[in-house]
């Protein structure tokens, strides 16, 4: 672990003006605030994927990305595996799963202030090798009820965590999956139908659904969360567990931490973060999901001292 700024004080700001909160913090405001904590920042407007490619092609130093999880994911995929680059997240979306995972919350200018003397930590990424190609994810990848909910979920009706929770809970009780034989770190599991099968890098995915309460994107492992079809709980049990943030404690939920998971592919729909890979009738093969440890370096604000720490310092 190191402490920022790193690689001098040079920084680049990527800004998504369509994200929530952008009306209260313009690029000029963010650049000025970054200057106050020691960064010489260049603002790059990125209105398209092509703009983002160009802005990050030869980038070094710290890259601050102001936007929602989708914007942060797009930038992170460009920066993965690059030496001498650190990602600073300025959450301005709706769910902000990545920012919450890093302890980065609040108004954009307050978030920047929290980066004064921040730590730099490694952040894992998930790699998916499947019949449809190669994908990468920051949050989660999976099939089953949640992938089907994602396929049907219409964000144009509002990105509501409550609506998503209700949709997932209802789908879990009606979903009719086929048995699959998983392989976790090379170990074969019996053929079992899973109503939910999620491979999580962060605690939450989608519209702030916290399915993996113990996930840690810095530990070099992925959390495999699954619900055995025959052992499903009721709708109210799932909704209550999601609201309490103890989904893994439900009797029907199984959880493992692994580096590699192999899932038989029979054409079922998958999601990769917020993107859906539609089902392909008659297709077959294997979906291999593995962790890419420390693919990114990320800024993490220092935790405020506890009462015990303050007493010791006094």
C-alpha positions in Angstrom: 0.0 0.0 0.0 1.2 3.5 -0.9 -0.1 7.0 -0.3 -1.3 9.4 -3.0 -0.5 11.5 -4.9 1.7 9.1 -6.8 3.8 9.7 -9.9 4.1 13.3 -9.0 1.0 15.5 -9.0 -0.1 15.1 -12.6 -3.7 14.0 -13.0 -6.4 13.7 -15.6 -10.1 14.2 -15.0 -12.7 12.2 -17.0 -16.2 13.7 -16.5 -19.6 12.3 -17.4 -22.0 15.3 -17.5 -25.0 13.0 -17.8 -24.5 11.4 -14.4 -26.5 12.4 -11.3 -24.9 15.2 -9.4 -23.2 16.8 -12.4 -25.4 19.9 -12.1 -23.8 20.8 -8.7 -20.2 20.1 -9.6 -18.9 21.2 -13.0 -15.5 20.1 -14.4 -14.1 23.5 -13.4 -15.2 23.0 -9.8 -13.6 19.5 -9.7 -10.3 20.7 -11.3 -10.1 23.5 -8.8 -10.7 21.2 -5.8 -8.1 18.7 -7.1 -5.7 21.6 -7.4 -6.3 22.4 -3.7 -5.2 18.9 -2.6 -2.1 19.0 -4.7 -3.0 17.7 -8.2 -2.2 19.5 -11.5 -5.2 18.3 -13.4 -6.0 18.2 -17.1 -9.7 17.9 -18.0 -10.6 15.7 -20.9 -14.1 15.8 -22.3 -15.3 12.3 -23.3 -18.7 12.3 -25.0 -18.1 8.9 -26.7 -16.2 5.7 -26.4 -13.8 7.0 -29.1 -13.1 10.1 -27.0 -12.4 7.9 -24.0 -10.0 5.7 -26.0 -8.1 8.7 -27.1 -8.0 10.4 -23.7 -6.7 7.3 -21.9 -4.4 5.9 -24.7 -1.1 7.0 -23.3 -2.2 8.2 -19.9 0.1 8.1 -16.8 -0.4 9.4 -13.2 -3.8 9.6 -11.5 -7.0 9.4 -13.5 -10.1 10.8 -11.7 -13.3 9.5 -13.2 -16.5 11.5 -12.3 -19.6 9.5 -13.2 -21.7 6.5 -12.5 -20.6 2.8 -12.3 -20.9 2.5 -16.1 -18.5 5.4 -16.8 -16.1 4.1 -14.1 -16.2 0.6 -15.5 -15.4 1.9 -19.0 -12.4 3.8 -17.8 -11.2 1.0 -15.6 -11.1 -1.4 -18.5 -8.8 0.9 -20.3 -6.5 1.3 -17.3 -6.4 -2.4 -16.2 -2.9 -3.8 -16.2 -1.2 -0.5 -16.8 1.8 0.4 -14.7 2.1 3.9 -13.3 -1.6 4.6 -13.3 -4.0 5.1 -10.4 -7.7 5.4 -10.6 -9.6 7.9 -8.4 -13.4 7.4 -8.3 -15.7 10.4 -8.0 -19.2 8.8 -7.8 -21.9 10.8 -9.5 -24.4 8.0 -10.5 -27.4 6.3 -8.9 -26.1 3.0 -7.5 -22.4 3.9 -7.0 -21.5 0.3 -6.1 -17.8 0.8 -6.8 -17.5 4.0 -4.8 -19.4 2.5 -1.9 -17.1 -0.5 -1.9 -14.1 1.8 -1.7 -15.6 3.9 1.1 -16.1 6.9 -1.3 -19.4 8.5 -0.8 -20.9 12.0 -0.7 -20.9 15.1 -2.8 -18.2 15.2 -5.5 -16.2 18.1 -3.9 -16.3 16.4 -0.5 -15.1 13.1 -2.1 -12.1 15.0 -3.6 -11.3 16.5 -0.3 -11.2 13.0 1.2 -8.5 12.0 -1.2 -6.0 14.3 0.6 -3.3 11.8 1.6 -5.3 8.8 0.4 -4.0 5.3 0.3 -3.4 3.5 -3.0 -4.6 -0.2 -3.0 -4.7 -2.9 -5.6 -8.2 -3.7 -7.0 -9.1 -7.0 -8.6 -11.0 -7.5 -11.8 -12.9 -10.5 -13.0 -12.1 -12.1 -16.4 -14.7 -14.0 -18.3 -13.8 -16.4 -21.2 -17.0 -17.7 -22.8 -18.4 -18.9 -26.1 -19.4 -15.3 -26.9 -15.8 -14.0 -26.3 -13.8 -12.4 -23.5 -15.3 -10.0 -21.0 -14.1 -8.2 -17.9 -16.1 -7.0 -14.8 -15.6 -4.9 -11.8 -18.7 -5.9 -9.8 -20.2 -9.2 -10.9 -21.0 -11.7 -13.5 -23.6 -14.4 -13.4 -26.6 -16.3 -14.7 -29.9 -17.4 -13.3 -32.6 -15.2 -11.8 -30.6 -12.0 -11.6 -29.4 -12.3 -15.2 -33.0 -12.7 -16.3 -34.0 -9.7 -14.1 -31.3 -7.7 -15.8 -32.6 -8.7 -19.2 -36.0 -7.5 -18.3 -35.1 -4.5 -16.1 -35.8 -1.2 -17.9 -33.6 1.6 -16.5 -35.7 4.1 -18.4 -38.3 3.5 -15.7 -35.9 4.7 -13.1 -32.9 3.0 -11.5 -34.7 2.1 -8.3 -32.9 -0.3 -5.9 -36.3 -1.1 -4.3 -37.9 -2.0 -7.6 -34.9 -4.1 -8.5 -35.1 -5.9 -5.1 -38.7 -6.7 -5.6 -38.1 -8.0 -9.1 -35.2 -10.2 -8.0 -37.1 -11.6 -5.0 -40.2 -12.4 -7.2 -38.1 -14.0 -9.9 -36.1 -16.1 -7.4 -39.4 -17.9 -6.4 -40.5 -18.6 -10.0 -37.3 -19.2 -11.9 -36.9 -22.8 -13.2 -33.2 -23.5 -13.9 -31.6 -26.7 -15.4 -29.0 -28.5 -13.3 -25.3 -27.5 -13.8 -22.1 -29.0 -12.5 -19.9 -26.2 -11.3 -16.1 -26.4 -11.0 -14.6 -24.3 -8.2 -10.8 -24.0 -8.3 -10.7 -27.3 -10.1 -13.1 -29.1 -7.8 -16.2 -30.6 -9.4 -19.5 -30.1 -7.7 -22.6 -32.3 -8.2 -25.3 -31.4 -10.8 -27.6 -28.9 -9.1 -30.2 -26.5 -10.4 -29.3 -23.0 -9.1 -32.0 -20.3 -9.0 -29.2 -17.7 -8.6 -25.5 -18.0 -9.6 -23.5 -14.9 -9.1 -19.7 -14.4 -9.2 -19.0 -11.3 -7.2 -15.9 -9.1 -7.0 -17.7 -6.3 -4.9 -20.5 -6.6 -2.3 -23.2 -5.2 -4.6 -24.1 -5.2 -8.2 -26.9 -3.7 -10.4 -29.1 -1.2 -8.6 -27.3 -1.5 -5.3 -28.2 -5.2 -4.6 -25.8 -6.4 -1.9 -25.6 -10.1 -2.6 -22.1 -10.8 -1.3 -21.8 -9.2 2.2 -18.2 -10.4 2.7 -16.8 -9.7 -0.8 -13.4 -7.8 -0.9 -12.0 -6.6 -4.3 -8.5 -6.4 -2.8 -8.2 -10.0 -1.7 -7.4 -11.8 -5.0 -10.5 -13.9 -4.8 -14.1 -13.9 -6.2 -17.2 -14.7 -4.1 -19.5 -17.3 -5.7 -23.1 -16.8 -4.4 -25.7 -19.3 -5.3 -29.2 -20.4 -4.3 -30.1 -24.1 -4.7 -33.5 -24.2 -6.5 -35.1 -26.8 -4.2 -34.1 -24.9 -1.1 -35.4 -21.5 -2.0 -36.8 -19.2 0.6 -39.9 -17.0 0.1 -40.2 -13.6 -1.5 -40.4 -11.8 1.9 -37.3 -13.6 3.2 -35.2 -12.5 0.3 -36.4 -8.9 0.4 -35.9 -8.8 4.2 -32.3 -10.2 3.9 -31.4 -7.7 1.2 -32.8 -4.9 3.3 -30.8 -6.1 6.4 -27.7 -6.6 4.3 -27.2 -10.3 5.3 -28.2 -12.1 2.1 -25.5 -14.7 2.6 -27.0 -15.7 6.0 -30.2 -17.1 4.4 -30.4 -21.0 4.7 -30.8 -21.3 0.9 -27.7 -19.3 0.0 -24.3 -20.9 -0.5 -21.1 -18.9 -0.7 -17.5 -19.7 -1.6 -14.4 -17.7 -2.2 -12.4 -18.9 -5.2 -10.0 -17.8 -7.9 -11.5 -19.7 -10.8 -15.0 -20.9 -11.5 -16.2 -22.9 -14.5 -19.9 -22.9 -15.5 -21.3 -25.2 -18.1 -22.9 -23.1 -20.9 -26.1 -24.3 -22.4 -27.2 -21.0 -24.0 -28.5 -19.3 -20.8 -28.4 -15.6 -20.4 -25.5 -14.0 -18.5 -24.8 -10.5 -17.2 -21.4 -8.9 -17.0 -21.7 -6.0 -14.7 -24.6 -4.0 -16.1 -24.5 -5.5 -19.6 -26.5 -8.6 -20.6 -25.2 -11.4 -22.9 -28.5 -12.8 -24.2 -29.2 -16.5 -24.2 -28.3 -18.5 -27.4 -30.6 -21.5 -28.0 -28.7 -24.7 -28.7 -25.3 -23.3 -27.8 -22.9 -25.2 -25.5 -19.5 -24.9 -24.0 -17.9 -23.5 -20.8 -17.9 -20.1 -19.2 -14.7 -19.7 -17.3 -14.5 -16.8 -14.7 -11.2 -16.0 -13.0 -9.8 -13.3 -10.9 -7.2 -10.9 -12.2 -5.5 -9.9 -8.9 -4.5 -6.3 -8.5 -5.4 -5.4 -12.1 -5.9 -1.8 -11.0 -4.5 0.6 -8.5 -7.2 2.7 -6.8 -7.3 5.6 -4.4 -9.0 4.9 -1.1 -9.6 7.6 1.5 -8.0 7.0 4.9 -10.5 5.7 7.4 -11.3 8.1 10.2 -9.7 7.2 13.5 -11.7 5.2 15.9 -12.3 6.3 19.5 -9.6 3.8 20.7 -7.1 5.2 18.2 -7.9 8.8 19.2 -7.4 7.9 22.8 -4.1 6.2 22.1 -2.9 9.2 20.1 -3.9 11.5 23.0 
